[in-house]
Amino acid sequence: MYRCWVDGLRVSRSAQLKNENTMKRFLWLSSLCLVLLIFLPGRSFAQCTGERWSVKTGTDPDATLVNLSSTTSTTIASLSGIAAPATLPDNARVRPTEVTTWVLNATLVRYARSFDADYHMVFTDGVGHTMIAEIPDPGCVGPGSPLVAGIAHARAQFDAMFTATSTFQNANVPVQITGVGFFDYFEGQEGIAPNGIELHPIIDITFGPNFSLSSSASSLTIPQGGAGSSTIVSSLSGNFNSSISLSASGLPSGATASFSPTSIAAPGSGSATLTISAGATTPVGTYNVLVNGSGGGQTHSVTINLTVSTGGNTTQQLLGNPGFESGSSNPAPWTVSAGVIDNSSFEAAHTGSWKAWLNGYGSAHTDTLLQSVSIPATAINAGLSFWRHIDTAETTSTKVNDTLKVQVRNSAGTVLATLATYSNLDAAAGYTQVSFDLTTYKGQTIQIYLVGTENQNLKTSFVVDDFALNATTSSGQAADFAMAAAPSALAVTAGNSGASTITITISGSFNSAIALSASGLPAGLIASFSPTSIAAPGPGSSTLTISVGSSTAAGAYSVVANGSGGGKTHSTTINLTVSAAGGGTTQQLLGNPGFENGSASTAPWTVSTGVIDNSSFEAPHGGLWKAWLNGYGSVHTDSLLQQVTIPATASSANLSFWRHIDTAETSTTTAYDTLKVQIRSSSGAVLATLATYSNLNAGAGYTQVSFDLSAYKGQTIQIYFVGTEDSSLKTSFVVDDFLLNVTAP
């Protein structure tokens, strides 16, 4: 048997480790194996293969002995204590371990998509025990396997949470996994248990409580002496319930970071404003600032690309993905050789998780890394910088065997200049920052081009990270703010009111509170803001409520919302149409109808934890906030309710809201996850179910729905939403902008 690939990620792995080669080196070896397999007589190349493959996928003669109707709870420590068999049969199972369906709770540490299409995962129990578990590709499972349904189910569960690539990615999330026992060969694979025990295949995986961080701004440009801000949002999955402390690292000298609030209170869903202030002497340049969140035994982060510019000019960092943090599956706008974008631990990144690693194969090999960029013709100066680290196994102190050239090429690829040539003679511990003046190329589109060349023996690794191409022009970005209204048009019957959300965004180094006011109001109109001002540094929103008096003349009006702060004044216009009262007064009864009071002040709504949300993962219909029920991909129930009294004199009562439904479910016939819209009594008894939505109603965008509630006049009722989700494949029910319009004489 020719064993070029064993269990997906292993290519003579133990030999590689002994030689201090790394996972990325297997790309060359697997290519060689591919060539060998192509030319071996009577054998064709296929990904769906490996040692004990029939046992892994349930096509062996013993597969019918696997007890899928009963599970046995266990731990990684217990499984690791089972004696390893003396031999491993290729097409039979080791009993009882390999005919038992095991269930255990652990932490998923890392995962990758193997060359044999398995999802390869490393788990830990937190006290030093690790093991591997895998999910094969359902398309690789032969006919008749009793495990294929469970494999497909687990694969879909995993895909709903993560996107596996050929490069290991960190997860560090608690899970419960169900799978069949399996003993594997020792090939130096990462995380293998001491007895080679695995769960292979996994037939069910449930993700436990977790949180993730996102930033409203992936990059900030701040002048020396100025400040900028971004909103850091924590989103939860599962029943996570812990406060999350926030911190920042990677700041340049003289710069400071502050959070308001400094932590996100339990259960952990919410946001904080990060303000980064640059000192007058903070070096001009581009930096990767890592925002860290810690809580519930977990730590997650999000990266903000920070550019510090000179105080009187504008400095812009021109390169995209400068620290390669988009990962190996999305290197753009870089064009790279296979395997160059890397997050393995064998060569550390300068910052973050990813770097570019050229060469290091110990064989004749060429790697390239390039990005096209246009330098403005108005640039005063343009400087390229990056951090480099060079390792070598070469022993000579005089001969150049392996080289890395840093070049500038034109858009057609012609070499314009070789800025530097590094070699095995430049190997040293740690990173060194290098920089080059590219001002001479202003007004041109060029390629930043790195080419690494290695001879046939003794490897040299050229590792580069954290690029910046800072171009400075003479006009600085003004410190300013802007206003917007949503909706920008309102139609209100005399005697009633309407509302619009006023949103403030800032630019440059603006840092000031903004006072709000309204003008252009006709007689009988009253405008109020909640809150009445936006706190420094300035970004945020306020609800403008326009109350129209019963004597206000019908007609069209322009109401102007004004903002003043930091020596600046701006405004936005709302087109208001007032119609005459038609024999009655229409009143909107619900409080906080668009949830714009935020997650810290949900009243008069009563909600499940985490439902009131302003993350970017699900957009609101209007304003910044919405109610997001479910979306966990595990057994979960969320509720949302508000109690209201409909006047006995009401001639009509109408409830409306906007709904949006996303789902990872694939069925077009079965409702797995549901959202019920109910009317309940003040004591909580169900009076009516107005509608039931499910994963089958998923679609793009929002849809407005409405219901006649006239039958409940004279009663105090609860507007009640209950979302129920099953054990796998998430469905998100998002609702926003409620109205309960009641007309009475």
Helices and strands as residue ranges (DSSP letters): H 13-18, G 23-25, H 26-39, H 53-57, G 63-65, E 71-73, H 76-80, G 97-99, E 101-113, E 119-124, E 130-135, G 138-140, H 148-159, E 169-183, E 197-207, E 210-215, E 219-223, E 227-237, E 244-249, E 256-260, E 263-264, E 270-277, E 285-295, E 298-309, E 314-317, E 335-336, E 341-342, E 355-359, E 365-374, E 381-392, E 403-410, E 415-423, G 424-426, E 432-437, G 439-441, E 445-454, E 460-473, E 480-486, E 489-493, E 497-507, E 514-519, E 525-530, E 533-534, E 540-548, E 555-565, E 568-579, E 585-588, E 606-607, E 612-613, E 626-630, E 636-645, E 652-663, E 674-681, E 686-694, G 695-697, E 703-708, G 710-712, E 716-725, E 731-744
